[in-house]
């Protein structure tokens, strides 16, 4: 599956799925309440790693 760059640093695939940079996801997660983070840890392994990371 090929990806292409677009404005703002996100990546899109041929299926038009947007992949956000990890730094942007971290900034979003930092602003969420703990209750939401506990639910979001179950979304995927990469989110689990980001949320569980002590840094």
N, C-alpha and C positions, 0 to 999 in steps of 0.2 A: 504494500500500500504506500503510495507516494504521498509526501506532505509538501505543502507550500507555505511560504511565509506570507503574513499579511501585516497590516499596520498594527502597532501596539505590542508586537513581540509574540502574539499567540500563533499557533500553528494550526492549519486546517488540513484534513485528509481529503481524499476524493469523495468520501461519504459526508463531507461538510461538518465533521466533528471538530470542535475547537479544543486544542491542548494549550493550557495556560502555563507560563513559566512557573517553576517551583517557588520562586521568590514571591510571586504574586499570590499564589495559593496560601503561602505562610502568612502574608500580610492580612489576607481575608480571615484566616482561621484565628489569628491573634485578637480579632475584634469580636469574636463570637462568645456567647455564654458557655460555661462549662457543660451544662446539660446538653447543648447542641453538639459540642465536641465529642461527648461520650457516644452519642448516636452516630456521628459522622465517622468515627473510628471503624465502623462496620462497612463503610462504603467500598473500600478497596485496601489492599495491602500498602500501597504507597501513602494513602491518607493515614493509615494506622501508624506508619513509621514517622510521618511528619508530626502527628499529634502526640505520639508517645515520646518523641525526642525531647530530652530535658532542656536543650538549648533553644 
